[in-house]
Amino acid sequence: MITRDDVQARLDALAKPVGSLGRLETLAIELALAGQSLTPLTRPRRIVLFAADHGVVAQGVTPWPSAVTTAMVETILSGKASSTALAQAHGVDVRVVNAGMVQPPREPWPQHFNPQPVAPGTADLSQGPAMSVEQFDTAWALGEVEAQAAIQSGHRLLIAGEMGIGNTTAAACLTHALAGIDADTATGSGAGADAAMRILKRDIVAAAVARLDGRTEKAALAAIAGFEIVAMAGFYAEAARQGVPVLLDGYVTTAAALIAEHLCPGTRRVMIAGHLSAEPGHRAALTQLGLTPVLEWQMRLGEGSGALVALPLLDSAAALLCDVAKLADIGA
């Protein structure tokens, strides 16, 4: 097993003053440990965007209707979304998965779209369980299959992104339950909730988690999660099982990471945090996972966008470890 000391020794042997590249060297250590390689690769890479709708939208937790999920997925599939523009700029393969949309995108579907949903959106988590344990398992398996396919295709770095109106409510529930913070801290504005809407959202989060009575087993998490969140958790767990690094995006993807680490301890070892979201609970979620974000740019879009913005820094970290000569090689 490659240790932190092993990576540090390699960095210190390079043709540069020790520690002179600062945080980039720290990131190089994270990348090497995540992939268990002193010469880590970040190419080829794939982002899988999981989309799903949330029944809790009916309670007014967001100013946007669920139909926007489908509209944005169609924009992603057309290559005109923020995430796809960034992915194209950085040479990232894109795949889109319908984890559970009420209204699927219009046909014909491109080859990079998987249209097989778990169900047409979760149930309203404010009124009862968002999904059954069986649906949880189906969503988890969906993520596992996507990770397996990406790795079998030769991708050496994986990113999960999400699209789902209402999913910051589910993410807040999960972070409240798994990261030990209160509902107020866990609840943010999501995609533009005003002050009154945020209070409503916070109260729904608090009540939903209170009904769990401290339980955090699979059935409890199924009650407050989303299909795309569970699919991302399965995606991360499978990547960890195969030792492939994953670059986390924002609050919703980190909620998925909390599930993965909770149900499959050790999953976090392959995770690198791309950025710190503007959502107030995100820092607590990252702290729970023991991760330090690469960027703190107040982003909160989702779609994997923050991870994609951070990606060139991982490329730089990989180049440092793979391509810089050693002092010994230049006779210094």
Contacts in CASP RR format, 6 or more apart in sequence:
PFRMAT RR
TARGET T0000
AUTHOR 0000-0000-0000
METHOD contacts of the structure
MODEL  1
MITRDDVQARLDALAKPVGSLGRLETLAIELALAGQSLTPLTRPRRIVLF
AADHGVVAQGVTPWPSAVTTAMVETILSGKASSTALAQAHGVDVRVVNAG
MVQPPREPWPQHFNPQPVAPGTADLSQGPAMSVEQFDTAWALGEVEAQAA
IQSGHRLLIAGEMGIGNTTAAACLTHALAGIDADTATGSGAGADAAMRIL
KRDIVAAAVARLDGRTEKAALAAIAGFEIVAMAGFYAEAARQGVPVLLDG
YVTTAAALIAEHLCPGTRRVMIAGHLSAEPGHRAALTQLGLTPVLEWQMR
LGEGSGALVALPLLDSAAALLCDVAKLADIGA
1 36 0 8 1.000
2 32 0 8 1.000
2 33 0 8 1.000
2 36 0 8 1.000
2 37 0 8 1.000
2 38 0 8 1.000
3 33 0 8 1.000
4 29 0 8 1.000
4 33 0 8 1.000
6 38 0 8 1.000
7 28 0 8 1.000
7 29 0 8 1.000
7 32 0 8 1.000
7 33 0 8 1.000
7 38 0 8 1.000
7 321 0 8 1.000
8 29 0 8 1.000
10 32 0 8 1.000
10 38 0 8 1.000
10 321 0 8 1.000
11 18 0 8 1.000
11 19 0 8 1.000
11 25 0 8 1.000
11 28 0 8 1.000
11 29 0 8 1.000
11 320 0 8 1.000
11 321 0 8 1.000
12 18 0 8 1.000
12 19 0 8 1.000
13 326 0 8 1.000
13 327 0 8 1.000
13 328 0 8 1.000
14 320 0 8 1.000
14 324 0 8 1.000
14 325 0 8 1.000
14 326 0 8 1.000
14 327 0 8 1.000
15 324 0 8 1.000
15 325 0 8 1.000
15 326 0 8 1.000
15 327 0 8 1.000
15 329 0 8 1.000
15 330 0 8 1.000
15 332 0 8 1.000
16 324 0 8 1.000
19 25 0 8 1.000
21 320 0 8 1.000
24 313 0 8 1.000
24 316 0 8 1.000
24 317 0 8 1.000
24 320 0 8 1.000
25 320 0 8 1.000
26 292 0 8 1.000
27 272 0 8 1.000
27 294 0 8 1.000
27 313 0 8 1.000
27 314 0 8 1.000
27 316 0 8 1.000
27 317 0 8 1.000
28 317 0 8 1.000
28 318 0 8 1.000
28 320 0 8 1.000
28 321 0 8 1.000
30 272 0 8 1.000
30 317 0 8 1.000
31 40 0 8 1.000
31 42 0 8 1.000
31 245 0 8 1.000
31 272 0 8 1.000
31 314 0 8 1.000
31 317 0 8 1.000
31 318 0 8 1.000
31 321 0 8 1.000
32 38 0 8 1.000
32 40 0 8 1.000
32 321 0 8 1.000
33 269 0 8 1.000
34 40 0 8 1.000
34 243 0 8 1.000
34 245 0 8 1.000
34 246 0 8 1.000
34 269 0 8 1.000
34 270 0 8 1.000
34 271 0 8 1.000
34 272 0 8 1.000
35 243 0 8 1.000
35 244 0 8 1.000
35 245 0 8 1.000
35 270 0 8 1.000
36 243 0 8 1.000
38 321 0 8 1.000
39 321 0 8 1.000
39 322 0 8 1.000
40 156 0 8 1.000
40 245 0 8 1.000
40 317 0 8 1.000
40 318 0 8 1.000
40 321 0 8 1.000
40 322 0 8 1.000
41 156 0 8 1.000
41 157 0 8 1.000
41 318 0 8 1.000
41 322 0 8 1.000
42 156 0 8 1.000
42 157 0 8 1.000
42 311 0 8 1.000
42 314 0 8 1.000
42 315 0 8 1.000
42 318 0 8 1.000
43 91 0 8 1.000
43 156 0 8 1.000
43 157 0 8 1.000
43 315 0 8 1.000
44 93 0 8 1.000
44 153 0 8 1.000
44 154 0 8 1.000
44 155 0 8 1.000
44 156 0 8 1.000
45 91 0 8 1.000
45 92 0 8 1.000
45 93 0 8 1.000
45 155 0 8 1.000
45 156 0 8 1.000
45 157 0 8 1.000
45 158 0 8 1.000
45 159 0 8 1.000
45 311 0 8 1.000
46 92 0 8 1.000
46 93 0 8 1.000
46 94 0 8 1.000
46 95 0 8 1.000
46 150 0 8 1.000
46 153 0 8 1.000
46 155 0 8 1.000
46 157 0 8 1.000
46 158 0 8 1.000
46 159 0 8 1.000
47 83 0 8 1.000
47 87 0 8 1.000
47 92 0 8 1.000
47 93 0 8 1.000
47 94 0 8 1.000
47 95 0 8 1.000
47 158 0 8 1.000
47 159 0 8 1.000
47 160 0 8 1.000
47 161 0 8 1.000
47 304 0 8 1.000
47 307 0 8 1.000
47 308 0 8 1.000
48 95 0 8 1.000
48 96 0 8 1.000
48 97 0 8 1.000
48 143 0 8 1.000
48 146 0 8 1.000
48 147 0 8 1.000
48 150 0 8 1.000
48 158 0 8 1.000
48 159 0 8 1.000
48 160 0 8 1.000
48 161 0 8 1.000
48 235 0 8 1.000
49 73 0 8 1.000
49 76 0 8 1.000
49 83 0 8 1.000
49 94 0 8 1.000
49 95 0 8 1.000
49 96 0 8 1.000
49 97 0 8 1.000
49 160 0 8 1.000
49 161 0 8 1.000
49 162 0 8 1.000
49 163 0 8 1.000
49 303 0 8 1.000
49 304 0 8 1.000
50 97 0 8 1.000
50 99 0 8 1.000
50 142 0 8 1.000
50 143 0 8 1.000
50 146 0 8 1.000
50 160 0 8 1.000
50 161 0 8 1.000
50 162 0 8 1.000
50 163 0 8 1.000
50 227 0 8 1.000
50 228 0 8 1.000
50 231 0 8 1.000
50 232 0 8 1.000
50 235 0 8 1.000
51 69 0 8 1.000
51 72 0 8 1.000
51 73 0 8 1.000
51 96 0 8 1.000
51 97 0 8 1.000
51 98 0 8 1.000
51 99 0 8 1.000
51 100 0 8 1.000
51 101 0 8 1.000
51 162 0 8 1.000
51 163 0 8 1.000
51 164 0 8 1.000
51 228 0 8 1.000
52 69 0 8 1.000
52 98 0 8 1.000
52 99 0 8 1.000
52 100 0 8 1.000
52 101 0 8 1.000
52 117 0 8 1.000
52 118 0 8 1.000
52 121 0 8 1.000
52 122 0 8 1.000
52 162 0 8 1.000
52 164 0 8 1.000
52 167 0 8 1.000
52 226 0 8 1.000
52 227 0 8 1.000
52 228 0 8 1.000
52 229 0 8 1.000
52 231 0 8 1.000
53 66 0 8 1.000
53 69 0 8 1.000
53 100 0 8 1.000
53 101 0 8 1.000
53 102 0 8 1.000
53 120 0 8 1.000
53 121 0 8 1.000
53 122 0 8 1.000
53 164 0 8 1.000
53 165 0 8 1.000
54 66 0 8 1.000
54 121 0 8 1.000
54 122 0 8 1.000
54 125 0 8 1.000
54 130 0 8 1.000
54 164 0 8 1.000
54 165 0 8 1.000
54 166 0 8 1.000
54 167 0 8 1.000
54 169 0 8 1.000
54 170 0 8 1.000
54 226 0 8 1.000
55 66 0 8 1.000
55 121 0 8 1.000
55 122 0 8 1.000
55 123 0 8 1.000
55 124 0 8 1.000
55 125 0 8 1.000
55 130 0 8 1.000
56 122 0 8 1.000
56 124 0 8 1.000
56 125 0 8 1.000
56 126 0 8 1.000
56 130 0 8 1.000
56 166 0 8 1.000
56 169 0 8 1.000
56 170 0 8 1.000
56 204 0 8 1.000
57 64 0 8 1.000
57 65 0 8 1.000
57 66 0 8 1.000
57 165 0 8 1.000
57 166 0 8 1.000
58 124 0 8 1.000
59 124 0 8 1.000
59 126 0 8 1.000
59 200 0 8 1.000
59 204 0 8 1.000
60 197 0 8 1.000
60 200 0 8 1.000
60 201 0 8 1.000
61 166 0 8 1.000
61 169 0 8 1.000
61 193 0 8 1.000
61 197 0 8 1.000
61 200 0 8 1.000
61 201 0 8 1.000
61 204 0 8 1.000
62 165 0 8 1.000
62 166 0 8 1.000
62 168 0 8 1.000
62 169 0 8 1.000
62 190 0 8 1.000
62 191 0 8 1.000
62 192 0 8 1.000
62 193 0 8 1.000
62 197 0 8 1.000
62 201 0 8 1.000
63 191 0 8 1.000
63 192 0 8 1.000
63 193 0 8 1.000
63 194 0 8 1.000
63 197 0 8 1.000
64 165 0 8 1.000
64 166 0 8 1.000
64 191 0 8 1.000
65 165 0 8 1.000
66 102 0 8 1.000
66 103 0 8 1.000
66 165 0 8 1.000
66 166 0 8 1.000
67 102 0 8 1.000
67 103 0 8 1.000
68 165 0 8 1.000
69 101 0 8 1.000
69 102 0 8 1.000
69 163 0 8 1.000
69 164 0 8 1.000
69 165 0 8 1.000
70 101 0 8 1.000
70 102 0 8 1.000
70 103 0 8 1.000
70 104 0 8 1.000
70 105 0 8 1.000
72 81 0 8 1.000
72 163 0 8 1.000
72 164 0 8 1.000
72 303 0 8 1.000
73 96 0 8 1.000
73 98 0 8 1.000
73 101 0 8 1.000
73 105 0 8 1.000
73 163 0 8 1.000
74 105 0 8 1.000
74 106 0 8 1.000
75 81 0 8 1.000
76 83 0 8 1.000
76 84 0 8 1.000
76 94 0 8 1.000
76 96 0 8 1.000
76 163 0 8 1.000
76 303 0 8 1.000
77 96 0 8 1.000
77 105 0 8 1.000
77 109 0 8 1.000
77 110 0 8 1.000
77 112 0 8 1.000
77 113 0 8 1.000
78 84 0 8 1.000
79 85 0 8 1.000
79 88 0 8 1.000
79 94 0 8 1.000
81 303 0 8 1.000
82 301 0 8 1.000
82 303 0 8 1.000
82 305 0 8 1.000
83 94 0 8 1.000
83 161 0 8 1.000
83 302 0 8 1.000
83 303 0 8 1.000
83 304 0 8 1.000
83 305 0 8 1.000
83 308 0 8 1.000
84 94 0 8 1.000
86 92 0 8 1.000
86 305 0 8 1.000
86 306 0 8 1.000
86 308 0 8 1.000
86 309 0 8 1.000
87 93 0 8 1.000
87 94 0 8 1.000
87 308 0 8 1.000
90 308 0 8 1.000
90 311 0 8 1.000
90 312 0 8 1.000
92 159 0 8 1.000
92 308 0 8 1.000
92 311 0 8 1.000
93 112 0 8 1.000
93 155 0 8 1.000
94 112 0 8 1.000
95 112 0 8 1.000
95 113 0 8 1.000
95 114 0 8 1.000
95 146 0 8 1.000
95 150 0 8 1.000
96 112 0 8 1.000
96 113 0 8 1.000
96 114 0 8 1.000
97 113 0 8 1.000
97 114 0 8 1.000
97 142 0 8 1.000
97 143 0 8 1.000
97 146 0 8 1.000
97 228 0 8 1.000
97 231 0 8 1.000
98 104 0 8 1.000
98 105 0 8 1.000
98 113 0 8 1.000
98 114 0 8 1.000
98 115 0 8 1.000
98 116 0 8 1.000
98 117 0 8 1.000
99 117 0 8 1.000
99 118 0 8 1.000
99 139 0 8 1.000
99 142 0 8 1.000
99 226 0 8 1.000
99 227 0 8 1.000
99 228 0 8 1.000
99 230 0 8 1.000
99 231 0 8 1.000
100 117 0 8 1.000
100 118 0 8 1.000
100 119 0 8 1.000
100 120 0 8 1.000
100 121 0 8 1.000
100 122 0 8 1.000
100 227 0 8 1.000
100 228 0 8 1.000
101 117 0 8 1.000
101 120 0 8 1.000
101 121 0 8 1.000
102 120 0 8 1.000
102 121 0 8 1.000
103 120 0 8 1.000
104 115 0 8 1.000
104 117 0 8 1.000
105 113 0 8 1.000
105 115 0 8 1.000
109 115 0 8 1.000
114 146 0 8 1.000
116 142 0 8 1.000
117 227 0 8 1.000
118 131 0 8 1.000
118 135 0 8 1.000
118 138 0 8 1.000
118 139 0 8 1.000
118 142 0 8 1.000
118 227 0 8 1.000
118 231 0 8 1.000
119 131 0 8 1.000
119 135 0 8 1.000
119 227 0 8 1.000
121 227 0 8 1.000
122 130 0 8 1.000
122 131 0 8 1.000
122 170 0 8 1.000
122 225 0 8 1.000
122 226 0 8 1.000
122 227 0 8 1.000
123 129 0 8 1.000
123 130 0 8 1.000
123 131 0 8 1.000
124 130 0 8 1.000
125 169 0 8 1.000
125 170 0 8 1.000
125 173 0 8 1.000
125 204 0 8 1.000
125 208 0 8 1.000
125 223 0 8 1.000
125 224 0 8 1.000
126 204 0 8 1.000
126 207 0 8 1.000
126 208 0 8 1.000
128 208 0 8 1.000
128 211 0 8 1.000
128 223 0 8 1.000
129 219 0 8 1.000
129 222 0 8 1.000
129 223 0 8 1.000
130 170 0 8 1.000
130 222 0 8 1.000
130 223 0 8 1.000
130 224 0 8 1.000
130 225 0 8 1.000
130 226 0 8 1.000
131 139 0 8 1.000
131 222 0 8 1.000
131 223 0 8 1.000
131 225 0 8 1.000
131 226 0 8 1.000
131 227 0 8 1.000
131 230 0 8 1.000
132 222 0 8 1.000
133 218 0 8 1.000
133 219 0 8 1.000
133 222 0 8 1.000
135 222 0 8 1.000
135 227 0 8 1.000
136 218 0 8 1.000
136 219 0 8 1.000
136 221 0 8 1.000
136 222 0 8 1.000
136 225 0 8 1.000
136 230 0 8 1.000
139 226 0 8 1.000
139 227 0 8 1.000
139 228 0 8 1.000
139 230 0 8 1.000
139 231 0 8 1.000
140 230 0 8 1.000
140 231 0 8 1.000
140 233 0 8 1.000
140 234 0 8 1.000
140 237 0 8 1.000
141 234 0 8 1.000
142 231 0 8 1.000
143 231 0 8 1.000
143 232 0 8 1.000
143 233 0 8 1.000
143 234 0 8 1.000
143 235 0 8 1.000
143 238 0 8 1.000
144 234 0 8 1.000
144 235 0 8 1.000
144 237 0 8 1.000
144 238 0 8 1.000
146 231 0 8 1.000
146 235 0 8 1.000
147 158 0 8 1.000
147 234 0 8 1.000
147 235 0 8 1.000
147 236 0 8 1.000
147 238 0 8 1.000
147 239 0 8 1.000
147 242 0 8 1.000
147 244 0 8 1.000
148 238 0 8 1.000
148 242 0 8 1.000
150 158 0 8 1.000
151 158 0 8 1.000
151 238 0 8 1.000
151 239 0 8 1.000
151 242 0 8 1.000
151 244 0 8 1.000
155 244 0 8 1.000
156 244 0 8 1.000
156 245 0 8 1.000
157 244 0 8 1.000
157 245 0 8 1.000
157 246 0 8 1.000
157 247 0 8 1.000
157 314 0 8 1.000
158 235 0 8 1.000
158 239 0 8 1.000
158 244 0 8 1.000
158 245 0 8 1.000
158 246 0 8 1.000
158 247 0 8 1.000
159 246 0 8 1.000
159 247 0 8 1.000
159 249 0 8 1.000
159 304 0 8 1.000
159 307 0 8 1.000
159 308 0 8 1.000
159 311 0 8 1.000
160 232 0 8 1.000
160 235 0 8 1.000
160 236 0 8 1.000
160 246 0 8 1.000
160 248 0 8 1.000
160 249 0 8 1.000
160 253 0 8 1.000
160 256 0 8 1.000
160 304 0 8 1.000
161 232 0 8 1.000
161 249 0 8 1.000
161 252 0 8 1.000
161 253 0 8 1.000
161 302 0 8 1.000
161 303 0 8 1.000
161 304 0 8 1.000
161 307 0 8 1.000
162 228 0 8 1.000
162 229 0 8 1.000
162 232 0 8 1.000
162 249 0 8 1.000
162 252 0 8 1.000
162 253 0 8 1.000
162 256 0 8 1.000
162 302 0 8 1.000
162 303 0 8 1.000
162 304 0 8 1.000
163 228 0 8 1.000
163 302 0 8 1.000
163 303 0 8 1.000
164 228 0 8 1.000
165 191 0 8 1.000
166 190 0 8 1.000
166 191 0 8 1.000
167 226 0 8 1.000
167 228 0 8 1.000
167 229 0 8 1.000
167 252 0 8 1.000
168 188 0 8 1.000
168 190 0 8 1.000
168 191 0 8 1.000
168 251 0 8 1.000
168 252 0 8 1.000
168 279 0 8 1.000
169 187 0 8 1.000
169 201 0 8 1.000
169 204 0 8 1.000
169 205 0 8 1.000
170 224 0 8 1.000
170 225 0 8 1.000
170 226 0 8 1.000
170 229 0 8 1.000
170 252 0 8 1.000
170 255 0 8 1.000
171 229 0 8 1.000
171 251 0 8 1.000
171 252 0 8 1.000
171 254 0 8 1.000
171 255 0 8 1.000
171 279 0 8 1.000
172 183 0 8 1.000
172 186 0 8 1.000
172 187 0 8 1.000
172 188 0 8 1.000
172 201 0 8 1.000
172 202 0 8 1.000
172 205 0 8 1.000
172 281 0 8 1.000
173 186 0 8 1.000
173 205 0 8 1.000
173 208 0 8 1.000
173 209 0 8 1.000
173 224 0 8 1.000
173 225 0 8 1.000
174 221 0 8 1.000
174 224 0 8 1.000
174 225 0 8 1.000
174 229 0 8 1.000
174 255 0 8 1.000
174 258 0 8 1.000
174 259 0 8 1.000
175 181 0 8 1.000
175 186 0 8 1.000
175 251 0 8 1.000
175 254 0 8 1.000
175 255 0 8 1.000
175 258 0 8 1.000
175 281 0 8 1.000
175 282 0 8 1.000
175 284 0 8 1.000
175 285 0 8 1.000
176 182 0 8 1.000
176 183 0 8 1.000
176 186 0 8 1.000
176 205 0 8 1.000
176 206 0 8 1.000
176 209 0 8 1.000
177 209 0 8 1.000
177 212 0 8 1.000
177 214 0 8 1.000
177 216 0 8 1.000
177 220 0 8 1.000
177 221 0 8 1.000
177 224 0 8 1.000
178 216 0 8 1.000
178 255 0 8 1.000
178 258 0 8 1.000
178 259 0 8 1.000
178 262 0 8 1.000
178 285 0 8 1.000
178 288 0 8 1.000
179 186 0 8 1.000
179 258 0 8 1.000
179 281 0 8 1.000
179 284 0 8 1.000
179 285 0 8 1.000
179 287 0 8 1.000
179 288 0 8 1.000
180 284 0 8 1.000
180 288 0 8 1.000
181 281 0 8 1.000
181 284 0 8 1.000
182 206 0 8 1.000
183 202 0 8 1.000
183 203 0 8 1.000
183 205 0 8 1.000
183 206 0 8 1.000
183 209 0 8 1.000
184 202 0 8 1.000
185 280 0 8 1.000
185 281 0 8 1.000
185 284 0 8 1.000
186 202 0 8 1.000
186 205 0 8 1.000
186 280 0 8 1.000
186 281 0 8 1.000
186 284 0 8 1.000
187 198 0 8 1.000
187 201 0 8 1.000
187 202 0 8 1.000
187 205 0 8 1.000
187 280 0 8 1.000
188 198 0 8 1.000
188 201 0 8 1.000
188 202 0 8 1.000
188 279 0 8 1.000
188 280 0 8 1.000
188 281 0 8 1.000
189 198 0 8 1.000
189 279 0 8 1.000
189 300 0 8 1.000
190 279 0 8 1.000
190 300 0 8 1.000
193 201 0 8 1.000
208 223 0 8 1.000
208 224 0 8 1.000
209 224 0 8 1.000
211 223 0 8 1.000
212 220 0 8 1.000
212 223 0 8 1.000
212 224 0 8 1.000
214 220 0 8 1.000
216 262 0 8 1.000
218 263 0 8 1.000
221 230 0 8 1.000
221 259 0 8 1.000
221 262 0 8 1.000
221 263 0 8 1.000
222 230 0 8 1.000
225 259 0 8 1.000
228 252 0 8 1.000
229 252 0 8 1.000
229 255 0 8 1.000
229 256 0 8 1.000
229 259 0 8 1.000
230 256 0 8 1.000
230 259 0 8 1.000
231 256 0 8 1.000
232 252 0 8 1.000
232 253 0 8 1.000
232 256 0 8 1.000
232 257 0 8 1.000
232 260 0 8 1.000
233 256 0 8 1.000
233 257 0 8 1.000
233 259 0 8 1.000
233 260 0 8 1.000
233 263 0 8 1.000
234 256 0 8 1.000
234 260 0 8 1.000
235 246 0 8 1.000
235 256 0 8 1.000
236 246 0 8 1.000
236 256 0 8 1.000
236 257 0 8 1.000
236 260 0 8 1.000
236 267 0 8 1.000
236 270 0 8 1.000
236 271 0 8 1.000
237 260 0 8 1.000
237 263 0 8 1.000
237 264 0 8 1.000
237 267 0 8 1.000
239 245 0 8 1.000
239 246 0 8 1.000
239 270 0 8 1.000
240 246 0 8 1.000
240 260 0 8 1.000
240 264 0 8 1.000
240 266 0 8 1.000
240 267 0 8 1.000
240 268 0 8 1.000
240 269 0 8 1.000
240 270 0 8 1.000
241 264 0 8 1.000
243 270 0 8 1.000
244 270 0 8 1.000
245 270 0 8 1.000
245 271 0 8 1.000
245 272 0 8 1.000
246 270 0 8 1.000
246 271 0 8 1.000
246 272 0 8 1.000
247 272 0 8 1.000
247 274 0 8 1.000
247 307 0 8 1.000
247 310 0 8 1.000
247 311 0 8 1.000
247 314 0 8 1.000
248 254 0 8 1.000
248 257 0 8 1.000
248 271 0 8 1.000
248 272 0 8 1.000
248 273 0 8 1.000
248 274 0 8 1.000
248 291 0 8 1.000
248 307 0 8 1.000
249 274 0 8 1.000
249 275 0 8 1.000
249 302 0 8 1.000
249 303 0 8 1.000
249 304 0 8 1.000
249 305 0 8 1.000
249 306 0 8 1.000
249 307 0 8 1.000
250 274 0 8 1.000
250 275 0 8 1.000
250 277 0 8 1.000
250 279 0 8 1.000
250 282 0 8 1.000
250 299 0 8 1.000
250 300 0 8 1.000
250 302 0 8 1.000
250 304 0 8 1.000
250 306 0 8 1.000
250 307 0 8 1.000
251 277 0 8 1.000
251 279 0 8 1.000
251 281 0 8 1.000
251 282 0 8 1.000
251 285 0 8 1.000
251 300 0 8 1.000
252 302 0 8 1.000
253 302 0 8 1.000
253 304 0 8 1.000
253 307 0 8 1.000
254 273 0 8 1.000
254 277 0 8 1.000
254 282 0 8 1.000
254 285 0 8 1.000
254 286 0 8 1.000
254 289 0 8 1.000
255 285 0 8 1.000
257 267 0 8 1.000
257 268 0 8 1.000
257 271 0 8 1.000
257 285 0 8 1.000
257 289 0 8 1.000
258 285 0 8 1.000
258 288 0 8 1.000
258 289 0 8 1.000
260 267 0 8 1.000
260 268 0 8 1.000
261 267 0 8 1.000
261 268 0 8 1.000
261 289 0 8 1.000
268 289 0 8 1.000
268 290 0 8 1.000
268 291 0 8 1.000
271 289 0 8 1.000
271 291 0 8 1.000
272 291 0 8 1.000
272 294 0 8 1.000
272 314 0 8 1.000
273 286 0 8 1.000
273 289 0 8 1.000
273 291 0 8 1.000
273 292 0 8 1.000
273 293 0 8 1.000
273 294 0 8 1.000
274 293 0 8 1.000
274 294 0 8 1.000
274 295 0 8 1.000
274 306 0 8 1.000
274 307 0 8 1.000
274 310 0 8 1.000
275 293 0 8 1.000
275 294 0 8 1.000
275 295 0 8 1.000
275 296 0 8 1.000
275 297 0 8 1.000
275 299 0 8 1.000
275 306 0 8 1.000
275 307 0 8 1.000
275 309 0 8 1.000
275 310 0 8 1.000
276 282 0 8 1.000
276 283 0 8 1.000
276 286 0 8 1.000
276 293 0 8 1.000
276 295 0 8 1.000
276 296 0 8 1.000
277 299 0 8 1.000
277 300 0 8 1.000
278 298 0 8 1.000
278 299 0 8 1.000
278 300 0 8 1.000
279 300 0 8 1.000
286 292 0 8 1.000
286 293 0 8 1.000
294 310 0 8 1.000
294 313 0 8 1.000
294 314 0 8 1.000
295 306 0 8 1.000
295 309 0 8 1.000
295 310 0 8 1.000
295 313 0 8 1.000
297 306 0 8 1.000
297 309 0 8 1.000
299 305 0 8 1.000
299 306 0 8 1.000
299 309 0 8 1.000
END
